[in-house]
Amino acid sequence: MPVTVTEIKRVFRFQGTEYADPAPGQPPAKCLELLSVTVPKLNNAAVETPVVEKGKEVFNIKEQYGAKG
């Protein structure tokens, strides 16, 4: 019986919006850097561990809040 290999697409989710993977061959941190050009709030964000949902590898992006001063 032949084995079928299906490629899983990566997506990045931030505040309920899914963004397509801007650089599939790059690590998630580099993709976050590329996405931050169009979504400035991502400059202070971190990528969480991915989960597989409906045939997609979903990287949730969480805002980082720091202490002032």
MARSE-733776 format. One line per 3 residues: for each residue x, y, z of C-alpha. Coordinates in pm, whole numbers. Layout:
<marzas>
X Y Z  ...
</marzas>
This chain:
<marzas>
0 0 0  159 333 -106  206 612 144
73 954 52  267 1255 175  74 1578 208
252 1908 258  118 2109 549  105 2484 491
216 2719 766  7 3016 870  61 3277 1137
-235 3389 1350  -239 3723 1530  -547 3866 1701
-778 3635 1505  -628 3717 1163  -437 3452 969
-137 3556 763  15 3339 492  370 3222 544
592 3493 385  898 3265 363  820 2891 384
1188 2789 398  1274 3021 687  1233 2971 1063
920 3117 1227  1117 3402 1391  1234 3524 1049
877 3506 917  761 3713 1214  1026 3972 1126
901 3985 766  537 4015 873  622 4300 1112
690 4524 812  318 4531 735  188 4477 1091
398 4699 1324  252 4545 1643  445 4230 1559
773 4405 1644  699 4329 2009  559 3980 1963
667 3619 1995  577 3304 1805  425 3025 2014
461 2652 1956  266 2550 1644  -50 2342 1643
-202 2155 1349  -557 2262 1267  -754 2150 963
-443 2051 769  -250 2372 849  39 2430 1087
-76 2734 1285  175 2952 1467  -5 3176 1714
163 3509 1769  141 3662 2112  210 4025 2197
487 4081 2448  427 4341 2716  719 4482 2906
756 4695 3213  804 5065 3157  1097 5250 3304
</marzas>
